[in-house]
Amino acid sequence: SILLGVQTGAVCEMENMIELFCSENDISNVIITGGDLPFFEKEIKLTTFATPWLTLIGLNEILLGFKS
């Protein structure tokens, strides 16, 4: 029950923040990444999702650029 409550609260908070952000900034699409992406991808229908490892992939590309 506690886990379900926490998960539901997190989903509702993200949906409301996305709606607020989009309405205040005239934005129609939000991209979400991160390790919890598989959970939120199933629950939130307002956004576009990218790989959960986008930050690490980007940092690796920067590192590889310095080695060249």
mmCIF file as gemmi writes it, N, C-alpha and C atoms, coordinates in Angstrom:
data_model
loop_
_atom_site.group_PDB
_atom_site.id
_atom_site.type_symbol
_atom_site.label_atom_id
_atom_site.label_alt_id
_atom_site.label_comp_id
_atom_site.label_asym_id
_atom_site.label_entity_id
_atom_site.label_seq_id
_atom_site.pdbx_PDB_ins_code
_atom_site.Cartn_x
_atom_site.Cartn_y
_atom_site.Cartn_z
_atom_site.occupancy
_atom_site.B_iso_or_equiv
_atom_site.pdbx_formal_charge
_atom_site.auth_seq_id
_atom_site.auth_asym_id
_atom_site.pdbx_PDB_model_num
ATOM 1 N N . SER Axp A 1 ? 0.821 -1.191 0 1 0 ? 1 A 1
ATOM 2 C CA . SER Axp A 1 ? 0 0 0 1 0 ? 1 A 1
ATOM 3 C C . SER Axp A 1 ? 0.863 1.252 0 1 0 ? 1 A 1
ATOM 4 N N . ILE Axp A 2 ? 1.931 1.24 0.787 1 0 ? 2 A 1
ATOM 5 C CA . ILE Axp A 2 ? 2.805 2.412 0.843 1 0 ? 2 A 1
ATOM 6 C C . ILE Axp A 2 ? 3.489 2.621 -0.504 1 0 ? 2 A 1
ATOM 7 N N . LEU Axp A 3 ? 3.994 1.552 -1.097 1 0 ? 3 A 1
ATOM 8 C CA . LEU Axp A 3 ? 4.677 1.657 -2.383 1 0 ? 3 A 1
ATOM 9 C C . LEU Axp A 3 ? 3.726 2.182 -3.456 1 0 ? 3 A 1
ATOM 10 N N . LEU Axp A 4 ? 2.515 1.657 -3.513 1 0 ? 4 A 1
ATOM 11 C CA . LEU Axp A 4 ? 1.537 2.111 -4.495 1 0 ? 4 A 1
ATOM 12 C C . LEU Axp A 4 ? 1.211 3.585 -4.288 1 0 ? 4 A 1
ATOM 13 N N . GLY Axp A 5 ? 1.087 3.999 -3.049 1 0 ? 5 A 1
ATOM 14 C CA . GLY Axp A 5 ? 0.811 5.404 -2.755 1 0 ? 5 A 1
ATOM 15 C C . GLY Axp A 5 ? 1.938 6.318 -3.201 1 0 ? 5 A 1
ATOM 16 N N . VAL Axp A 6 ? 3.163 5.909 -2.949 1 0 ? 6 A 1
ATOM 17 C CA . VAL Axp A 6 ? 4.326 6.706 -3.364 1 0 ? 6 A 1
ATOM 18 C C . VAL Axp A 6 ? 4.396 6.77 -4.886 1 0 ? 6 A 1
ATOM 19 N N . GLN Axp A 7 ? 4.201 5.646 -5.556 1 0 ? 7 A 1
ATOM 20 C CA . GLN Axp A 7 ? 4.267 5.624 -7.022 1 0 ? 7 A 1
ATOM 21 C C . GLN Axp A 7 ? 3.152 6.473 -7.637 1 0 ? 7 A 1
ATOM 22 N N . THR Axp A 8 ? 1.946 6.347 -7.128 1 0 ? 8 A 1
ATOM 23 C CA . THR Axp A 8 ? 0.827 7.13 -7.642 1 0 ? 8 A 1
ATOM 24 C C . THR Axp A 8 ? 1.067 8.616 -7.42 1 0 ? 8 A 1
ATOM 25 N N . GLY Axp A 9 ? 1.592 8.958 -6.25 1 0 ? 9 A 1
ATOM 26 C CA . GLY Axp A 9 ? 1.901 10.36 -5.965 1 0 ? 9 A 1
ATOM 27 C C . GLY Axp A 9 ? 2.961 10.91 -6.904 1 0 ? 9 A 1
ATOM 28 N N . ALA Axp A 10 ? 3.982 10.123 -7.195 1 0 ? 10 A 1
ATOM 29 C CA . ALA Axp A 10 ? 5.046 10.571 -8.105 1 0 ? 10 A 1
ATOM 30 C C . ALA Axp A 10 ? 4.506 10.767 -9.517 1 0 ? 10 A 1
ATOM 31 N N . VAL Axp A 11 ? 3.659 9.857 -9.97 1 0 ? 11 A 1
ATOM 32 C CA . VAL Axp A 11 ? 3.073 9.97 -11.312 1 0 ? 11 A 1
ATOM 33 C C . VAL Axp A 11 ? 2.193 11.216 -11.396 1 0 ? 11 A 1
ATOM 34 N N . CYS Axp A 12 ? 1.349 11.417 -10.423 1 0 ? 12 A 1
ATOM 35 C CA . CYS Axp A 12 ? 0.463 12.591 -10.424 1 0 ? 12 A 1
ATOM 36 C C . CYS Axp A 12 ? 1.268 13.885 -10.374 1 0 ? 12 A 1
ATOM 37 N N . GLU Axp A 13 ? 2.296 13.917 -9.568 1 0 ? 13 A 1
ATOM 38 C CA . GLU Axp A 13 ? 3.131 15.109 -9.473 1 0 ? 13 A 1
ATOM 39 C C . GLU Axp A 13 ? 3.806 15.405 -10.808 1 0 ? 13 A 1
ATOM 40 N N . MET Axp A 14 ? 4.353 14.38 -11.46 1 0 ? 14 A 1
ATOM 41 C CA . MET Axp A 14 ? 5.009 14.597 -12.747 1 0 ? 14 A 1
ATOM 42 C C . MET Axp A 14 ? 4.015 15.055 -13.804 1 0 ? 14 A 1
ATOM 43 N N . GLU Axp A 15 ? 2.843 14.435 -13.861 1 0 ? 15 A 1
ATOM 44 C CA . GLU Axp A 15 ? 1.836 14.848 -14.845 1 0 ? 15 A 1
ATOM 45 C C . GLU Axp A 15 ? 1.428 16.3 -14.644 1 0 ? 15 A 1
ATOM 46 N N . ASN Axp A 16 ? 1.193 16.677 -13.397 1 0 ? 16 A 1
ATOM 47 C CA . ASN Axp A 16 ? 0.788 18.055 -13.118 1 0 ? 16 A 1
ATOM 48 C C . ASN Axp A 16 ? 1.904 19.049 -13.42 1 0 ? 16 A 1
ATOM 49 N N . MET Axp A 17 ? 3.146 18.712 -13.092 1 0 ? 17 A 1
ATOM 50 C CA . MET Axp A 17 ? 4.265 19.615 -13.381 1 0 ? 17 A 1
ATOM 51 C C . MET Axp A 17 ? 4.475 19.753 -14.888 1 0 ? 17 A 1
ATOM 52 N N . ILE Axp A 18 ? 4.318 18.676 -15.625 1 0 ? 18 A 1
ATOM 53 C CA . ILE Axp A 18 ? 4.458 18.732 -17.079 1 0 ? 18 A 1
ATOM 54 C C . ILE Axp A 18 ? 3.37 19.611 -17.682 1 0 ? 18 A 1
ATOM 55 N N . GLU Axp A 19 ? 2.129 19.411 -17.252 1 0 ? 19 A 1
ATOM 56 C CA . GLU Axp A 19 ? 1.023 20.235 -17.749 1 0 ? 19 A 1
ATOM 57 C C . GLU Axp A 19 ? 1.247 21.706 -17.436 1 0 ? 19 A 1
ATOM 58 N N . LEU Axp A 20 ? 1.672 22.011 -16.208 1 0 ? 20 A 1
ATOM 59 C CA . LEU Axp A 20 ? 1.927 23.391 -15.808 1 0 ? 20 A 1
ATOM 60 C C . LEU Axp A 20 ? 3.061 24 -16.621 1 0 ? 20 A 1
ATOM 61 N N . PHE Axp A 21 ? 4.159 23.278 -16.755 1 0 ? 21 A 1
ATOM 62 C CA . PHE Axp A 21 ? 5.31 23.762 -17.497 1 0 ? 21 A 1
ATOM 63 C C . PHE Axp A 21 ? 4.941 24.033 -18.958 1 0 ? 21 A 1
ATOM 64 N N . CYS Axp A 22 ? 4.216 23.102 -19.572 1 0 ? 22 A 1
ATOM 65 C CA . CYS Axp A 22 ? 3.828 23.264 -20.973 1 0 ? 22 A 1
ATOM 66 C C . CYS Axp A 22 ? 2.882 24.448 -21.17 1 0 ? 22 A 1
ATOM 67 N N . SER Axp A 23 ? 1.941 24.613 -20.261 1 0 ? 23 A 1
ATOM 68 C CA . SER Axp A 23 ? 0.988 25.715 -20.405 1 0 ? 23 A 1
ATOM 69 C C . SER Axp A 23 ? 1.644 27.074 -20.168 1 0 ? 23 A 1
ATOM 70 N N . GLU Axp A 24 ? 2.588 27.159 -19.26 1 0 ? 24 A 1
ATOM 71 C CA . GLU Axp A 24 ? 3.257 28.43 -18.976 1 0 ? 24 A 1
ATOM 72 C C . GLU Axp A 24 ? 4.292 28.807 -20.023 1 0 ? 24 A 1
ATOM 73 N N . ASN Axp A 25 ? 4.816 27.834 -20.75 1 0 ? 25 A 1
ATOM 74 C CA . ASN Axp A 25 ? 5.911 28.088 -21.681 1 0 ? 25 A 1
ATOM 75 C C . ASN Axp A 25 ? 5.566 27.787 -23.132 1 0 ? 25 A 1
ATOM 76 N N . ASP Axp A 26 ? 4.297 27.563 -23.433 1 0 ? 26 A 1
ATOM 77 C CA . ASP Axp A 26 ? 3.839 27.278 -24.793 1 0 ? 26 A 1
ATOM 78 C C . ASP Axp A 26 ? 4.667 26.164 -25.43 1 0 ? 26 A 1
ATOM 79 N N . ILE Axp A 27 ? 4.807 25.08 -24.702 1 0 ? 27 A 1
ATOM 80 C CA . ILE Axp A 27 ? 5.562 23.918 -25.151 1 0 ? 27 A 1
ATOM 81 C C . ILE Axp A 27 ? 4.585 22.756 -25.303 1 0 ? 27 A 1
ATOM 82 N N . SER Axp A 28 ? 4.74 21.991 -26.383 1 0 ? 28 A 1
ATOM 83 C CA . SER Axp A 28 ? 3.813 20.886 -26.605 1 0 ? 28 A 1
ATOM 84 C C . SER Axp A 28 ? 4.438 19.516 -26.359 1 0 ? 28 A 1
ATOM 85 N N . ASN Axp A 29 ? 5.758 19.476 -26.143 1 0 ? 29 A 1
ATOM 86 C CA . ASN Axp A 29 ? 6.401 18.18 -25.976 1 0 ? 29 A 1
ATOM 87 C C . ASN Axp A 29 ? 7.49 18.266 -24.916 1 0 ? 29 A 1
ATOM 88 N N . VAL Axp A 30 ? 7.54 17.277 -24.055 1 0 ? 30 A 1
ATOM 89 C CA . VAL Axp A 30 ? 8.547 17.185 -23.006 1 0 ? 30 A 1
ATOM 90 C C . VAL Axp A 30 ? 9.258 15.853 -23.18 1 0 ? 30 A 1
ATOM 91 N N . ILE Axp A 31 ? 10.578 15.868 -23.059 1 0 ? 31 A 1
ATOM 92 C CA . ILE Axp A 31 ? 11.362 14.642 -23.18 1 0 ? 31 A 1
ATOM 93 C C . ILE Axp A 31 ? 11.864 14.258 -21.799 1 0 ? 31 A 1
ATOM 94 N N . ILE Axp A 32 ? 11.645 13.022 -21.426 1 0 ? 32 A 1
ATOM 95 C CA . ILE Axp A 32 ? 12.061 12.533 -20.112 1 0 ? 32 A 1
ATOM 96 C C . ILE Axp A 32 ? 13.067 11.405 -20.293 1 0 ? 32 A 1
ATOM 97 N N . THR Axp A 33 ? 14.13 11.436 -19.503 1 0 ? 33 A 1
ATOM 98 C CA . THR Axp A 33 ? 15.118 10.364 -19.506 1 0 ? 33 A 1
ATOM 99 C C . THR Axp A 33 ? 15.384 9.972 -18.057 1 0 ? 33 A 1
ATOM 100 N N . GLY Axp A 34 ? 16.177 8.977 -17.851 1 0 ? 34 A 1
ATOM 101 C CA . GLY Axp A 34 ? 16.583 8.612 -16.494 1 0 ? 34 A 1
ATOM 102 C C . GLY Axp A 34 ? 16.311 7.157 -16.177 1 0 ? 34 A 1
ATOM 103 N N . GLY Axp A 35 ? 16.866 6.725 -15.083 1 0 ? 35 A 1
ATOM 104 C CA . GLY Axp A 35 ? 16.8 5.324 -14.694 1 0 ? 35 A 1
ATOM 105 C C . GLY Axp A 35 ? 15.411 4.805 -14.376 1 0 ? 35 A 1
ATOM 106 N N . ASP Axp A 36 ? 14.48 5.693 -13.981 1 0 ? 36 A 1
ATOM 107 C CA . ASP Axp A 36 ? 13.121 5.259 -13.689 1 0 ? 36 A 1
ATOM 108 C C . ASP Axp A 36 ? 12.211 5.358 -14.907 1 0 ? 36 A 1
ATOM 109 N N . LEU Axp A 37 ? 12.811 5.599 -16.063 1 0 ? 37 A 1
ATOM 110 C CA . LEU Axp A 37 ? 12.049 5.753 -17.291 1 0 ? 37 A 1
ATOM 111 C C . LEU Axp A 37 ? 11.091 4.601 -17.561 1 0 ? 37 A 1
ATOM 112 N N . PRO Axp A 38 ? 11.497 3.329 -17.412 1 0 ? 38 A 1
ATOM 113 C CA . PRO Axp A 38 ? 10.553 2.236 -17.714 1 0 ? 38 A 1
ATOM 114 C C . PRO Axp A 38 ? 9.255 2.31 -16.895 1 0 ? 38 A 1
ATOM 115 N N . PHE Axp A 39 ? 9.356 2.72 -15.641 1 0 ? 39 A 1
ATOM 116 C CA . PHE Axp A 39 ? 8.151 2.839 -14.815 1 0 ? 39 A 1
ATOM 117 C C . PHE Axp A 39 ? 7.272 3.983 -15.307 1 0 ? 39 A 1
ATOM 118 N N . PHE Axp A 40 ? 7.858 5.165 -15.48 1 0 ? 40 A 1
ATOM 119 C CA . PHE Axp A 40 ? 7.076 6.335 -15.86 1 0 ? 40 A 1
ATOM 120 C C . PHE Axp A 40 ? 6.553 6.23 -17.289 1 0 ? 40 A 1
ATOM 121 N N . GLU Axp A 41 ? 7.282 5.551 -18.155 1 0 ? 41 A 1
ATOM 122 C CA . GLU Axp A 41 ? 6.852 5.399 -19.549 1 0 ? 41 A 1
ATOM 123 C C . GLU Axp A 41 ? 5.498 4.697 -19.627 1 0 ? 41 A 1
ATOM 124 N N . LYS Axp A 42 ? 5.269 3.742 -18.736 1 0 ? 42 A 1
ATOM 125 C CA . LYS Axp A 42 ? 3.997 3.02 -18.711 1 0 ? 42 A 1
ATOM 126 C C . LYS Axp A 42 ? 2.875 3.878 -18.132 1 0 ? 42 A 1
ATOM 127 N N . GLU Axp A 43 ? 3.215 4.823 -17.275 1 0 ? 43 A 1
ATOM 128 C CA . GLU Axp A 43 ? 2.212 5.547 -16.508 1 0 ? 43 A 1
ATOM 129 C C . GLU Axp A 43 ? 1.846 6.919 -17.079 1 0 ? 43 A 1
ATOM 130 N N . ILE Axp A 44 ? 2.799 7.622 -17.682 1 0 ? 44 A 1
ATOM 131 C CA . ILE Axp A 44 ? 2.575 9.003 -18.115 1 0 ? 44 A 1
ATOM 132 C C . ILE Axp A 44 ? 2.445 9.028 -19.63 1 0 ? 44 A 1
ATOM 133 N N . LYS Axp A 45 ? 1.346 9.566 -20.111 1 0 ? 45 A 1
ATOM 134 C CA . LYS Axp A 45 ? 1.073 9.572 -21.548 1 0 ? 45 A 1
ATOM 135 C C . LYS Axp A 45 ? 1.288 10.948 -22.175 1 0 ? 45 A 1
ATOM 136 N N . LEU Axp A 46 ? 1.787 11.92 -21.42 1 0 ? 46 A 1
ATOM 137 C CA . LEU Axp A 46 ? 1.896 13.295 -21.902 1 0 ? 46 A 1
ATOM 138 C C . LEU Axp A 46 ? 3.239 13.633 -22.518 1 0 ? 46 A 1
ATOM 139 N N . THR Axp A 47 ? 4.167 12.711 -22.554 1 0 ? 47 A 1
ATOM 140 C CA . THR Axp A 47 ? 5.531 13.058 -22.903 1 0 ? 47 A 1
ATOM 141 C C . THR Axp A 47 ? 6.139 12.102 -23.917 1 0 ? 47 A 1
ATOM 142 N N . THR Axp A 48 ? 7.319 12.471 -24.367 1 0 ? 48 A 1
ATOM 143 C CA . THR Axp A 48 ? 8.133 11.608 -25.198 1 0 ? 48 A 1
ATOM 144 C C . THR Axp A 48 ? 9.284 11.109 -24.331 1 0 ? 48 A 1
ATOM 145 N N . PHE Axp A 49 ? 9.589 9.844 -24.44 1 0 ? 49 A 1
ATOM 146 C CA . PHE Axp A 49 ? 10.639 9.273 -23.625 1 0 ? 49 A 1
ATOM 147 C C . PHE Axp A 49 ? 11.845 8.915 -24.48 1 0 ? 49 A 1
ATOM 148 N N . ALA Axp A 50 ? 13.015 9.082 -23.917 1 0 ? 50 A 1
ATOM 149 C CA . ALA Axp A 50 ? 14.263 8.708 -24.588 1 0 ? 50 A 1
ATOM 150 C C . ALA Axp A 50 ? 14.923 7.602 -23.777 1 0 ? 50 A 1
ATOM 151 N N . THR Axp A 51 ? 16.065 7.172 -24.213 1 0 ? 51 A 1
ATOM 152 C CA . THR Axp A 51 ? 16.781 6.112 -23.51 1 0 ? 51 A 1
ATOM 153 C C . THR Axp A 51 ? 17.026 6.482 -22.048 1 0 ? 51 A 1
ATOM 154 N N . PRO Axp A 52 ? 16.936 5.534 -21.145 1 0 ? 52 A 1
ATOM 155 C CA . PRO Axp A 52 ? 17.194 5.839 -19.74 1 0 ? 52 A 1
ATOM 156 C C . PRO Axp A 52 ? 18.652 6.211 -19.477 1 0 ? 52 A 1
ATOM 157 N N . TRP Axp A 53 ? 19.514 5.944 -20.422 1 0 ? 53 A 1
ATOM 158 C CA . TRP Axp A 53 ? 20.946 6.201 -20.214 1 0 ? 53 A 1
ATOM 159 C C . TRP Axp A 53 ? 21.445 7.391 -21.027 1 0 ? 53 A 1
ATOM 160 N N . LEU Axp A 54 ? 20.564 8.312 -21.397 1 0 ? 54 A 1
ATOM 161 C CA . LEU Axp A 54 ? 20.936 9.433 -22.265 1 0 ? 54 A 1
ATOM 162 C C . LEU Axp A 54 ? 22.078 10.268 -21.694 1 0 ? 54 A 1
ATOM 163 N N . THR Axp A 55 ? 22.032 10.561 -20.421 1 0 ? 55 A 1
ATOM 164 C CA . THR Axp A 55 ? 23.093 11.364 -19.8 1 0 ? 55 A 1
ATOM 165 C C . THR Axp A 55 ? 24.429 10.638 -19.863 1 0 ? 55 A 1
ATOM 166 N N . LEU Axp A 56 ? 24.43 9.364 -19.529 1 0 ? 56 A 1
ATOM 167 C CA . LEU Axp A 56 ? 25.675 8.598 -19.572 1 0 ? 56 A 1
ATOM 168 C C . LEU Axp A 56 ? 26.208 8.457 -20.993 1 0 ? 56 A 1
ATOM 169 N N . ILE Axp A 57 ? 25.321 8.279 -21.952 1 0 ? 57 A 1
ATOM 170 C CA . ILE Axp A 57 ? 25.746 8.202 -23.352 1 0 ? 57 A 1
ATOM 171 C C . ILE Axp A 57 ? 26.38 9.523 -23.772 1 0 ? 57 A 1
ATOM 172 N N . GLY Axp A 58 ? 25.751 10.635 -23.397 1 0 ? 58 A 1
ATOM 173 C CA . GLY Axp A 58 ? 26.296 11.948 -23.732 1 0 ? 58 A 1
ATOM 174 C C . GLY Axp A 58 ? 27.651 12.189 -23.09 1 0 ? 58 A 1
ATOM 175 N N . LEU Axp A 59 ? 27.791 11.84 -21.826 1 0 ? 59 A 1
ATOM 176 C CA . LEU Axp A 59 ? 29.073 12.01 -21.144 1 0 ? 59 A 1
ATOM 177 C C . LEU Axp A 59 ? 30.158 11.14 -21.782 1 0 ? 59 A 1
ATOM 178 N N . ASN Axp A 60 ? 29.787 9.928 -22.192 1 0 ? 60 A 1
ATOM 179 C CA . ASN Axp A 60 ? 30.735 9.059 -22.865 1 0 ? 60 A 1
ATOM 180 C C . ASN Axp A 60 ? 31.182 9.658 -24.199 1 0 ? 60 A 1
ATOM 181 N N . GLU Axp A 61 ? 30.251 10.246 -24.934 1 0 ? 61 A 1
ATOM 182 C CA . GLU Axp A 61 ? 30.601 10.889 -26.206 1 0 ? 61 A 1
ATOM 183 C C . GLU Axp A 61 ? 31.565 12.049 -25.981 1 0 ? 61 A 1
ATOM 184 N N . ILE Axp A 62 ? 31.346 12.809 -24.922 1 0 ? 62 A 1
ATOM 185 C CA . ILE Axp A 62 ? 32.272 13.905 -24.59 1 0 ? 62 A 1
ATOM 186 C C . ILE Axp A 62 ? 33.643 13.346 -24.281 1 0 ? 62 A 1
ATOM 187 N N . LEU Axp A 63 ? 33.69 12.289 -23.473 1 0 ? 63 A 1
ATOM 188 C CA . LEU Axp A 63 ? 34.971 11.658 -23.123 1 0 ? 63 A 1
ATOM 189 C C . LEU Axp A 63 ? 35.688 11.143 -24.361 1 0 ? 63 A 1
ATOM 190 N N . LEU Axp A 64 ? 34.952 10.491 -25.263 1 0 ? 64 A 1
ATOM 191 C CA . LEU Axp A 64 ? 35.565 9.989 -26.487 1 0 ? 64 A 1
ATOM 192 C C . LEU Axp A 64 ? 36.064 11.135 -27.367 1 0 ? 64 A 1
ATOM 193 N N . GLY Axp A 65 ? 35.375 12.261 -27.343 1 0 ? 65 A 1
ATOM 194 C CA . GLY Axp A 65 ? 35.812 13.426 -28.103 1 0 ? 65 A 1
ATOM 195 C C . GLY Axp A 65 ? 37.132 13.966 -27.601 1 0 ? 65 A 1
ATOM 196 N N . PHE Axp A 66 ? 37.378 13.898 -26.295 1 0 ? 66 A 1
ATOM 197 C CA . PHE Axp A 66 ? 38.638 14.375 -25.734 1 0 ? 66 A 1
ATOM 198 C C . PHE Axp A 66 ? 39.806 13.436 -26.065 1 0 ? 66 A 1
ATOM 199 N N . LYS Axp A 67 ? 39.5 12.164 -26.293 1 0 ? 67 A 1
ATOM 200 C CA . LYS Axp A 67 ? 40.556 11.207 -26.602 1 0 ? 67 A 1
ATOM 201 C C . LYS Axp A 67 ? 41.007 11.307 -28.057 1 0 ? 67 A 1
ATOM 202 N N . SER Axp A 68 ? 40.17 11.864 -28.919 1 0 ? 68 A 1
ATOM 203 C CA . SER Axp A 68 ? 40.513 11.943 -30.356 1 0 ? 68 A 1
ATOM 204 C C . SER Axp A 68 ? 41.597 12.95 -30.617 1 0 ? 68 A 1
